[in-house]
Amino acid sequence: MFADKIKAMQTTAKNTAFRNNLFQLALAIVTSVTFAACGGKKTEKSQEEVPVPVEVKMISNAAQSKKLSYSGTIDPDNTAQIGFAVPGVVRNITVQEGQHVSKGQLLAAIDATEYTNSVAIADAALEQAQDMFNRLEGLYKKGSLPEKDFIEIKTKLAQAKASKNINSKRVSDSRLYAPISGIISSKSVERGSTAAPGVVAFTIIKTDQVYARISVPESEVGEMKKSLKVTVEVPTLNKSFNGVIAIVNPQADAVSKTYIVKIRLDNPSGILLPGMITNVNINTGEKINAVIVPTSAIVRDADGITYVFIASANKKAIRKRVTTGNLSGSNEVTITDGLTAGNNLIVAGQSNLREGTAVSF
């Protein structure tokens, strides 16, 4: 009987433990379902994105003149590199770098003592040869002098004249004159130094007229017409100058495959200096349909990629990479690739957008 009681108590304990386990399992299931339901509501709520307010503008084509822009450099009209034709010690220099000189102006001179002495010797030899020729010519005409001897003295006279001319030329070459009017851009000789033939002593640049030199790709060189009017901006001077296309090189550069084009600019004041950087704008006169957008719509990322946002039909922001052309007015720019007419361009509020962001307008 005691054993039966023990057995009954064990059965009761088992039933109680089972009920406890069943309760805990049910509680866990309810808790999980409740948590999942609450979590689902949170996720659902977080997915309710608030549209970003923006301003949009319908893109349309506008007829405008085709414009081409290039970076360029100012070149002088003429450059003359000059040096002495004869050797010698530099005795005198009359100019300095940066000085304006006129054509024919004396720049420098070397010691010409040796050359003047040679002229004196040549003069004496010429006088002697001339005297001999005068005396023998009469004999030759009378038939008293063989032709062979007359030809010999005639040759000596010619040689004496040539010797004098050569030495006189050396004296003349001992003085260096400016071949053109312009500015001394470099001076590589000093008083007391030795000048040598073929070594540049001075460089003179002519700048009363200069050229803006640009490199034009093959696809655009056909637009370059001589006498076409051009606007040249010089950022350093914060000024613009009017010029005309003067030279279109028909030979492409072997490396860059571009063509050199030069725009002539009058420069009477000398304000335009060789080496200055320029922005050259060429209006070809050709009318084209272009997409023009406000500059405020343009965004550039850290990699330098230019893009805009357009609003789709379901009011989502779509990022579009674009290629920009020339400025059109103070606050507009031409888009050469990436946009078509009819799109809703986002022109304000795009700083807070990314691909697919909901927008309102």
Sequence and secondary structure as in RCSB ss.txt:
>XXXX:A:sequence
MFADKIKAMQTTAKNTAFRNNLFQLALAIVTSVTFAACGGKKTEKSQEEVPVPVEVKMISNAAQSKKLSYSGTID
PDNTAQIGFAVPGVVRNITVQEGQHVSKGQLLAAIDATEYTNSVAIADAALEQAQDMFNRLEGLYKKGSLPEKDF
IEIKTKLAQAKASKNINSKRVSDSRLYAPISGIISSKSVERGSTAAPGVVAFTIIKTDQVYARISVPESEVGEMK
KSLKVTVEVPTLNKSFNGVIAIVNPQADAVSKTYIVKIRLDNPSGILLPGMITNVNINTGEKINAVIVPTSAIVR
DADGITYVFIASANKKAIRKRVTTGNLSGSNEVTITDGLTAGNNLIVAGQSNLREGTAVSF
>XXXX:A:secstr
 HHHHHHHHHHHHHHHHHHHHHHHHHHHHHHHHHHHHHHHHHHHHHT    EE EEEE  EEEEEEEEEEEEEEE
EEEEEEE  SS EEEEEE   TT EE TT EEEEE  HHHHHHHHHHHHHHHHHHHHHHHHHHHHHHT S HHHH
HHHHHHHHHHHHHHHHHHHHHHHTEEE SSSEEEEEE   TT EE TT   EEEEEEEEEEEEEEE HHHHTT  
TT EEEEEETTTTEEEEEEEEEE SS  TTT  EEEEEEEE TT  S TT EEEEEEEEEEEEEEEEEEGGG EE
 TT  EEEEEE TTSBEEEEE EEEEE SSSEEEEEES  TT EEEEESGGG  TT BEE 
